[in-house]
Amino acid sequence: MSMKAYAAGLAATFTLLSASSALAQTQIDWWHAMTGANNEVVDTLAKEFNESQSDYKVVPVFKGTYPETLNAGIAAFRASQAPHIIQVFDVGTGVMMAAEGAVKPVAEILSMGGTEFDKSQYLAGIAAYYSRPDGTMLSFPYNSSSPILYYNKDIFEEAGLDPENPPATWPEVFDAARKIKESGAAPCGLTSTWLTWIGLENFAAWNNLQYGTNENGLAGTDVELKINEGQFVTHFQNIADLAKDDTFRYGGRTSEAKQLFLSGECAILTESSGGLGDVLNSGINYGLGQLPYYPEAEGAPQNTIPGGASLWVFEGKSDEEYAGVAAFFEFLSQTEIQSRLHQVSGYLPVTMAAYEATKESGFYEENPGREIPITQMMGKEPTENSRGVRLVNLPQVRDIQNEEFEKMLAGEQDAQTALDNAVERANAAIQEAIGN
């Protein structure tokens, strides 16, 4: 045989072996809702896992916004075409918990992969939010976040404000927003993403206020909302008043308002810590502060509650596929991976080891403000008001609340009317959802 023929035969053999190896891989489909810088992180993690071993291949698929991804997953499960893993935002936790027979607990998945599940490895507040009352963790906390304050240092300086001293309370935020608008330093002083998650759910927890009965739904599904009282009304009337002359500018129901900050239109933004990646990429001279609170609220500031999303696993897959999911979750749990994910994205490290490693590396000293999301969540023992919100139809309830806020911000109703309507409509929807 000539050397040329031998080389050709050898190349063909290698091609066949490579094809055979690829066919032997078990594919794991991962549906997610990450965009921008966070989408790049998803793709990188999948690529690194796939290159770290040859048995499994994780294929990430973007399915739209958080609500769109959740709806797509539910529809796919009903059609027996569900992915292995789906990223579900915090608001969908109650929906997934109520989906009997649709999901397999992550604790069980890890055990199937030969890993002894130890919940104490994870940040307590995050693990508790994604667990049953008996402590069984149901989903893997992939990208947990806490709402914080972002501000544009250049605009602060132009408006005569201290660029190294972010406002800590809501009255201070409102005063700063007015000075920015009046000085002409920016067209808008203040905006916020997620008025429901930040302005209601975390507002209640951070100010130690009752969001709803039955411990905000954690102690039972029969819940009545209490958001049309006291400080809630005061807060949203303040925002409505600022919106009259565009000192507060509304961006949308989810994360759309972040673009108002990135473009320089608005100088102050309350947003998820998970939005940091896009802020970093923008090149803005930004600063970070804790989520504002009302000084007259008893016990404030208390603690924030997790946002972001977790990874749920659907039922109906083979043991080999579940072994692949377990291997991927073990990969994501590595201290090196969690530390990097936290540092490049702004999301919280979900394991204590990753948090300690990040702290010991000097990262927080070199990057002021980056520890704020963690200390906000872990600073105090949670109360009945601050452990979280869990409703069987929280996505629907948020839609109702947003509809009333939008009427308020358009000047069609005041804050008391908006919140009264939101409570009446949401309570009826909750009763319908639980079958009463």
Residue pairs with C-beta under 8 A, 6 or more apart in sequence:
1 9
21 54
24 55
25 54
25 55
25 56
25 57
26 55
26 56
26 57
26 320
26 321
26 323
26 324
27 56
27 57
27 59
28 56
28 57
28 58
28 59
28 84
28 85
28 321
28 324
28 325
28 328
29 59
29 61
29 83
29 84
29 85
30 42
30 46
30 58
30 59
30 60
30 61
30 83
30 84
30 85
30 86
30 87
30 311
30 328
31 60
31 61
31 63
31 69
31 72
31 73
31 83
31 85
31 86
31 87
32 39
32 42
32 60
32 61
32 62
32 63
32 69
32 86
32 87
33 62
33 63
33 64
33 65
33 66
33 68
33 69
33 87
33 89
33 309
34 41
34 42
34 62
34 87
34 143
35 62
36 277
36 278
36 281
37 277
37 278
37 280
37 281
37 344
37 345
38 143
38 274
38 277
38 345
39 62
41 277
41 341
41 344
41 345
42 60
43 60
45 332
45 337
45 341
46 58
46 59
46 60
48 331
48 337
49 56
49 58
49 327
49 328
49 331
50 56
50 57
50 58
52 331
53 327
55 324
55 327
56 324
56 327
56 328
58 324
58 328
61 83
63 69
63 72
63 73
64 72
65 254
66 88
66 89
66 91
66 92
66 254
66 309
67 89
67 395
69 86
69 87
69 88
70 86
70 88
70 89
70 92
70 95
70 395
73 82
73 83
73 86
73 88
73 312
73 314
74 95
74 99
76 82
76 83
77 99
77 102
77 314
77 316
80 316
82 314
82 316
83 314
84 313
84 314
84 317
84 321
84 324
84 325
85 311
85 312
85 313
85 314
85 325
85 328
86 311
86 312
86 314
87 142
87 143
87 309
87 310
87 311
87 312
88 95
88 96
88 139
88 309
88 310
88 311
88 312
89 307
89 308
89 309
90 129
90 197
90 306
90 307
90 308
90 309
90 310
91 197
91 394
91 395
91 398
92 394
92 395
93 129
93 130
93 139
93 310
93 390
93 394
94 217
94 390
94 391
94 392
94 393
94 394
95 392
95 393
95 394
95 395
96 102
96 103
96 138
96 139
96 312
97 132
97 138
97 390
98 392
101 315
102 314
102 315
103 138
103 139
103 312
103 313
103 314
103 315
104 313
104 314
104 315
104 322
105 132
105 136
105 137
105 138
106 117
106 137
106 138
106 139
106 140
106 311
106 312
106 313
106 329
107 117
107 119
107 136
107 137
107 138
109 313
109 322
109 325
109 326
109 329
110 116
110 117
110 326
110 329
110 330
111 117
112 319
112 322
112 323
112 326
113 322
113 323
113 325
113 326
113 327
113 329
113 330
114 326
115 326
115 330
117 137
119 127
119 131
119 135
119 137
120 352
121 333
121 351
121 352
121 353
122 137
122 141
122 350
122 351
122 352
123 144
123 348
123 349
123 350
123 351
123 352
123 355
123 374
123 377
123 378
124 378
125 303
125 305
125 306
125 377
125 378
125 382
126 141
126 144
126 306
126 348
126 350
126 377
127 137
127 141
128 387
128 388
129 141
129 305
129 306
129 387
129 388
130 137
130 138
130 139
130 140
130 141
130 310
131 137
131 138
132 138
133 218
138 312
139 310
139 311
139 312
139 313
140 310
140 311
140 329
140 332
141 306
141 308
141 310
141 311
141 350
142 308
142 309
142 310
142 311
142 332
142 350
143 274
143 308
143 309
143 310
143 341
143 345
143 347
144 306
144 307
144 308
144 309
144 310
144 347
144 348
144 350
145 272
145 273
145 274
145 306
145 307
145 308
145 346
145 347
145 348
145 373
146 202
146 272
146 273
146 291
146 304
146 305
146 306
146 307
146 348
146 372
146 373
146 374
146 376
146 377
147 194
147 197
147 198
147 202
147 270
147 271
147 272
147 273
147 291
147 304
147 307
148 270
148 271
148 272
148 273
148 288
148 289
148 290
148 291
148 369
148 372
148 373
148 376
149 166
149 167
149 173
149 268
149 269
149 270
149 288
149 289
149 290
149 291
149 292
150 261
150 268
150 269
150 270
150 271
150 275
150 279
150 286
150 287
150 288
150 289
151 166
151 267
151 268
151 269
151 286
151 287
151 288
151 289
152 186
152 261
152 264
152 267
152 268
152 284
152 285
152 286
152 287
153 163
153 164
153 285
153 286
153 287
154 163
154 285
155 180
155 185
155 186
155 264
155 267
156 162
156 163
156 176
156 180
156 185
156 267
156 287
157 163
158 183
158 185
159 176
159 179
159 180
159 183
159 185
159 186
159 267
160 179
160 183
161 176
161 179
161 180
163 287
164 287
166 287
166 288
166 289
167 173
167 175
167 176
167 268
167 289
167 292
168 289
168 290
168 292
168 293
169 292
169 293
169 294
169 295
170 235
170 238
170 292
170 293
170 294
171 294
171 295
172 292
173 190
173 268
173 292
174 190
174 238
174 242
176 189
176 267
176 268
177 189
177 190
177 242
177 247
177 248
177 267
177 268
178 189
178 242
178 247
179 189
180 186
180 188
180 189
180 247
180 267
180 268
181 187
181 188
181 189
181 245
181 246
181 247
185 267
186 264
186 265
186 266
186 267
187 246
187 249
187 265
187 266
188 246
188 247
188 248
188 249
188 260
188 265
188 266
188 267
189 242
189 247
189 248
189 266
189 267
189 268
190 242
190 247
190 248
190 249
190 266
190 267
190 268
190 269
191 248
191 249
191 250
191 251
191 257
191 260
191 261
191 265
191 266
191 268
191 269
192 198
192 199
192 251
192 257
192 269
192 270
192 271
193 251
193 252
193 254
193 255
193 256
193 257
193 258
193 269
193 270
193 271
193 272
193 275
194 253
194 254
194 255
194 271
194 272
194 307
195 253
195 401
195 402
195 405
196 253
196 398
196 401
196 402
196 405
197 307
197 398
198 270
198 271
198 272
198 291
199 235
199 236
199 239
200 211
200 227
200 232
200 401
201 211
201 305
201 388
201 389
202 291
202 304
202 305
202 307
203 209
203 232
203 235
204 210
204 211
204 216
204 227
204 232
204 385
204 386
204 389
205 211
205 302
205 303
205 304
205 305
205 382
205 385
205 386
205 387
205 388
206 291
206 293
206 300
206 301
206 302
206 303
206 304
206 376
206 386
207 231
207 293
207 294
207 297
207 299
207 300
207 301
207 302
208 297
208 298
208 299
208 300
208 302
208 383
208 385
208 386
209 230
209 231
209 232
209 297
209 385
210 216
210 226
210 384
210 385
211 225
211 226
211 227
211 385
211 389
212 223
212 224
212 225
212 226
212 227
212 389
212 391
213 222
213 223
213 224
213 226
214 220
214 221
214 222
214 223
215 384
215 387
216 223
216 384
216 385
216 387
216 388
216 389
216 390
217 223
217 389
217 390
217 391
217 392
218 387
218 388
218 390
221 391
221 392
221 430
221 434
222 430
222 431
222 434
222 436
223 391
223 430
224 423
224 427
224 430
225 397
225 422
225 423
225 426
225 427
225 430
226 423
227 401
227 419
227 422
227 423
228 416
228 419
228 420
228 422
228 423
231 294
231 296
231 297
232 419
233 415
233 416
233 419
234 294
234 415
235 294
235 415
236 405
236 408
236 415
236 418
236 419
237 414
237 415
237 416
239 248
239 409
239 415
240 408
240 409
240 414
240 415
242 248
243 249
243 250
243 409
243 411
244 411
249 257
249 260
249 265
249 266
250 257
250 406
250 409
251 257
251 258
251 259
251 260
253 398
253 399
253 402
255 271
255 272
255 275
257 266
257 269
257 271
258 269
258 271
258 275
258 278
258 279
260 266
260 269
261 267
261 268
261 269
261 271
261 279
261 284
262 278
262 279
262 282
262 284
264 284
270 291
270 292
272 307
272 308
272 346
273 346
273 347
273 348
273 372
273 373
274 307
274 308
274 345
274 346
274 347
275 346
276 345
276 346
276 370
277 344
277 345
277 346
279 286
279 346
287 369
288 368
288 369
288 370
288 372
289 369
289 372
290 301
290 372
290 376
291 301
291 304
291 376
293 300
293 301
294 300
299 383
301 376
301 379
302 380
302 382
302 383
302 385
302 386
303 376
303 377
303 378
303 379
303 380
303 381
303 382
303 386
304 373
304 376
304 377
305 377
305 386
305 387
305 388
305 389
306 348
306 377
306 388
308 347
308 348
311 329
313 322
313 325
317 325
331 337
332 338
333 350
333 351
335 351
335 353
335 354
335 357
338 349
338 350
338 351
338 353
338 354
339 349
339 354
339 357
339 358
339 361
341 347
341 349
342 348
342 349
342 354
342 355
342 358
343 358
343 363
343 370
346 370
346 373
348 355
348 373
348 374
348 377
349 355
349 358
349 374
355 374
358 364
359 371
363 370
364 370
364 371
380 386
391 397
391 430
391 433
392 430
392 433
392 434
393 429
393 430
393 433
396 429
396 433
397 426
397 429
397 430
400 422
400 425
400 426
400 429
401 422
401 426
404 413
404 418
404 419
404 421
404 422
404 425
405 418
405 422
407 413
407 418
408 414
408 415
408 417
408 418
413 421
